[in-house]
Amino acid sequence: MFPVDKFQDTRTPFYYYDTQLLRETLKTINEESGKHANYHVHYAVKANANQKILHIISQYGLGADCVSGGEIKAALEAGFPVDSIVYAGVGKSDWEIELGLQNDIACFNVESIAELEVINDLAQKHGKKARVAFRINPNIGAHTHANITTGLAENKFGIAMQDMDKVIDEAQTMANVEVIGLHFHIGSQILDMGDFKALCNRINDLQSQLAKRNVFVQNINVGGGLGVSYDNPDREPIPDFKDYFNTYATHLRLRNDQQLHFELGRSVVAQCGSLITRLLYVKQGSYKQFAIVDAGMTDLIRPALYQALHKIQNISSDEPNETYDVVGPICESSDVFAKAIDLNRCHRGDLLAIRSAGAYGEIMASGYNCRPLPEGYISEEFR
Ligand SMILES: *Cc1c(COP(=O)(O)O)cnc(C)c1O
């Protein structure tokens, strides 16, 4: 499945994106979300902002979910329509808010009263009316890694549920904001549909509470979070979008012509990407052997940051398996991709593929140790 011969002249490490899989994934998302009236999918740009990838995603008609001014610029450059751009983030700077206002983005997902006041002031200054949704913290735990749980009361994200009525009342006194929705996002890499069901139930309660006060909002935005199979990318290359959208269709009670928005990141791009790295040395330790590769945590930080386990394959060798710790060159003990895994016997110069690396991979690369950033190539570039 990898054009290994054509990789030989390319400087490693690099990201390789299988665009056929990306396109099939996008097609599935459109088919499955299209079965439900009023469902809109935005791509969470932070998962992968490579322009080549963004451009393909924009061609499939998804909107963009941004968390910074830089992402708004990247989304516009890639061709996402400005009226499909939503913008979240606990700490929006003035220039970022102004960028959103000047471009008339679809919605600001507001995370505090202090932010609402600044948006209202800046909108007034520019003679605009900002559409806003309130990001409510639903206090729902997700069965995922603690660092990627976002919907608990202890997390910094969103407005506390008990403050919802107050912020909506407050917004109604402001001339330059218009409340158009409620926004939620409980975390990432969620595979237990029960977590999304719990979110639906919470939203139903909040909507009933609002209905009693005769408040109706046009949009409900449930964020993203659908997980992927890191264990078995070949068996499950496309996440179960059918089950995901059906969970919302079954459990969320929308009112009249309410629109339901999603912000999917990882589930769109994770499986199409692999980090291709070259094996530098096989080193015999006192009781194990190390496969030392030229990619490190600067290229893919998920294992070091979230204890993530990515499947690794030696794509140059079909010799019998041996057991290795796969480690990078960075001067940190956490610079380890996997411990005690089986790989086809490794030799200096072999290429290894670190799979399911399309999301939160290339975009999180850093220059630590003065390392160059990895390039990202799409499959068309190796034809
Ligand atoms: C990160 C993020 C997403 C995307 O999450 P995934 O788990 O990648 O689907 C969606 N919405 C918001 C507000 C986010 O911060």
PDBQT file of the ligand as one rigid body, heavy atoms in Angstrom, charges set to zero:
ROOT
HETATM    1  C1  LIG A 401     -10.359  19.940  18.922  1.00  0.00    +0.000 C 
HETATM    2  C2  LIG A 401     -11.734  20.408  18.709  1.00  0.00    +0.000 A 
HETATM    3  C3  LIG A 401     -12.576  19.717  17.835  1.00  0.00    +0.000 A 
HETATM    4  C4  LIG A 401     -12.155  18.475  17.087  1.00  0.00    +0.000 C 
HETATM    5  O1  LIG A 401     -11.964  17.388  17.914  1.00  0.00    +0.000 OA
HETATM    6  P1  LIG A 401     -11.656  15.934  17.271  1.00  0.00    +0.000 P 
HETATM    7  O2  LIG A 401     -11.535  15.065  18.460  1.00  0.00    +0.000 OA
HETATM    8  O3  LIG A 401     -10.407  16.034  16.515  1.00  0.00    +0.000 OA
HETATM    9  O4  LIG A 401     -12.824  15.566  16.415  1.00  0.00    +0.000 OA
HETATM   10  C5  LIG A 401     -13.852  20.217  17.657  1.00  0.00    +0.000 A 
HETATM   11  N1  LIG A 401     -14.281  21.328  18.286  1.00  0.00    +0.000 NA
HETATM   12  C6  LIG A 401     -13.490  22.015  19.132  1.00  0.00    +0.000 A 
HETATM   13  C7  LIG A 401     -14.023  23.237  19.779  1.00  0.00    +0.000 C 
HETATM   14  C8  LIG A 401     -12.199  21.578  19.367  1.00  0.00    +0.000 A 
HETATM   15  O5  LIG A 401     -11.434  22.258  20.219  1.00  0.00    +0.000 OA
ENDROOT
TORSDOF 0
